[in-house]
Amino acid sequence: MKKNNFGKFVAGAAVGAGLGLLFAPKTGKEMRKELKKKIDELIEKTKEIDVDEVKENILNKIDEIEAELQDLDKEKVLKIAKEKASDIEQKTKELVEMAMDSAKPKLEKMADDVRKSAIKSMKAVIKKLEATETKPAKKKAN
C-alpha cells in the first residue's frame, strides 16, 4: 500500500462505516452483520499494512510538525519583538518628554538664578570700578 493512501484508506473506511450505519434503513441484526463484515475487511486491510512504512510516515509527519512549530515560534518571537521594540520606543519618547517637561521649570529657574547672580556680580564689579575711578590716586611718600 502506498504511503499517501494509508491515511486516506483508514479515514475513508471509518467514515464509510459510520455513514452506512447512520443512513441505512436496516434492522439491528442486519446492521450488526454488516458492521462485523466492515470491521473484518478493515482488519484484513490493516494486516496488509507495512509497520515500518507506517512508522516512517508518522516520524516524517512529526518532523514536519516540529519544523512548522519552530517556524511559528520564530515568527511569533519576531512579531512580539517588533511589537515590544515599538512599545519601548514609544515609552522612551514619553520618558524624554516627561523629563524635559519636568526639568524645564527647574532648568529655567537655574538659568534665571545664574542670570541674576551674573547681574549682581557685574554690578558689584562695576561699582568697584567706579569707586576706584572717582577716588584720587594715592601718592607714594618718598
C-alpha positions as CSV (number, residue, x, y, z in Angstrom):
1,M,0.0,0.0,0.0
2,K,1.4,3.4,-0.9
3,K,2.3,5.9,1.8
4,N,-0.3,8.5,0.9
5,N,-3.1,6.0,0.6
6,F,-2.8,4.7,4.1
7,G,-4.4,7.7,5.8
8,K,-7.0,8.1,3.1
9,F,-7.9,4.4,3.4
10,V,-8.4,4.4,7.2
11,A,-10.3,7.7,7.1
12,G,-12.5,6.5,4.3
13,A,-13.2,3.2,5.9
14,A,-14.2,4.8,9.2
15,V,-16.4,7.5,7.6
16,G,-18.0,5.0,5.2
17,A,-18.8,2.6,8.0
18,G,-20.2,5.4,10.2
19,L,-22.4,6.8,7.4
20,G,-23.5,3.4,6.4
21,L,-24.8,2.7,9.9
22,L,-26.5,6.1,10.3
23,F,-28.4,6.2,7.0
24,A,-29.1,2.5,6.2
25,P,-32.7,1.6,6.9
26,K,-31.8,-1.9,8.3
27,T,-32.7,-3.9,11.3
28,G,-30.4,-4.2,14.2
29,K,-29.4,-7.7,13.2
30,E,-28.6,-6.6,9.6
31,M,-26.6,-3.6,10.9
32,R,-24.5,-5.7,13.3
33,K,-23.9,-8.3,10.5
34,E,-22.8,-5.5,8.1
35,L,-20.7,-3.8,10.7
36,K,-18.9,-7.1,11.5
37,K,-18.2,-7.5,7.8
38,K,-16.8,-4.0,7.5
39,I,-14.7,-4.5,10.6
40,D,-13.4,-7.8,9.2
41,E,-12.5,-6.0,6.0
42,L,-10.7,-3.3,8.0
43,I,-8.8,-5.9,9.9
44,E,-7.7,-7.6,6.7
45,K,-6.5,-4.4,5.2
46,T,-4.7,-3.5,8.4
47,K,-2.8,-6.8,8.3
48,E,-1.5,-5.8,4.8
49,I,0.0,-2.6,6.2
50,D,3.7,-2.4,6.5
51,V,4.5,-1.4,10.1
52,D,7.9,0.1,9.1
53,E,6.2,2.2,6.4
54,V,3.6,3.5,8.9
55,K,6.3,4.2,11.4
56,E,8.3,6.1,8.8
57,N,5.2,8.1,7.8
58,I,4.5,9.0,11.4
59,L,8.1,10.1,12.0
60,N,8.1,12.2,8.9
61,K,4.8,13.9,9.9
62,I,6.2,14.5,13.4
63,D,9.3,16.1,11.8
64,E,7.1,18.3,9.6
65,I,5.0,19.4,12.5
66,E,8.1,20.2,14.6
67,A,9.5,22.3,11.8
68,E,6.2,24.1,11.4
69,L,6.1,24.8,15.1
70,Q,9.7,26.1,15.1
71,D,8.8,28.4,12.2
72,L,5.7,29.5,14.0
73,D,7.8,30.2,17.2
74,K,10.3,32.2,15.2
75,E,7.6,34.2,13.5
76,K,5.8,34.7,16.8
77,V,9.0,35.8,18.6
78,L,9.9,38.2,15.7
79,K,6.4,39.7,15.8
80,I,6.5,40.0,19.6
81,A,10.0,41.5,19.4
82,K,8.9,44.1,16.9
83,E,5.8,45.0,19.0
84,K,7.9,45.3,22.1
85,A,10.5,47.4,20.3
86,S,7.8,49.7,19.1
87,D,6.3,49.9,22.7
88,I,9.7,50.6,24.2
89,E,10.5,53.3,21.6
90,Q,7.1,55.0,22.4
91,K,7.7,54.7,26.2
92,T,11.2,56.2,25.9
93,K,9.8,59.1,23.8
94,E,7.3,59.6,26.6
95,L,10.0,59.4,29.2
96,V,12.1,62.0,27.4
97,E,9.2,64.3,27.0
98,M,8.2,63.9,30.7
99,A,11.8,64.6,31.8
100,M,12.0,67.6,29.6
101,D,8.7,68.9,30.8
102,S,9.5,68.3,34.4
103,A,13.1,69.5,34.1
104,K,12.3,72.6,32.1
105,P,11.0,74.7,35.0
106,K,14.0,73.6,37.1
107,L,16.4,74.5,34.3
108,E,14.7,77.8,33.7
109,K,14.9,78.6,37.4
110,M,18.6,77.6,37.5
111,A,19.3,79.7,34.4
112,D,17.4,82.7,35.9
113,D,19.4,82.2,39.1
114,V,22.7,82.2,37.1
115,R,21.5,85.3,35.2
116,K,20.6,87.1,38.5
117,S,23.9,86.1,40.0
118,A,25.8,87.3,37.0
119,I,24.0,90.6,37.0
120,K,24.7,91.0,40.8
121,S,28.4,90.2,40.2
122,M,28.7,92.5,37.3
123,K,27.0,95.3,39.3
124,A,29.5,94.8,42.1
125,V,32.4,94.8,39.7
126,I,31.1,98.0,38.0
127,K,30.6,99.6,41.4
128,K,34.1,98.8,42.5
129,L,35.5,100.0,39.2
130,E,33.5,103.3,39.5
131,A,34.7,103.7,43.1
132,T,38.3,103.4,42.1
133,E,37.9,105.9,39.3
134,T,36.4,108.5,41.5
135,K,39.0,108.2,44.2
136,P,42.1,110.1,43.7
137,A,45.1,108.0,43.4
138,K,47.3,108.0,46.5
139,K,50.7,109.2,46.0
140,K,53.5,107.3,47.5
141,A,55.6,109.1,50.0
142,N,59.2,109.2,49.3
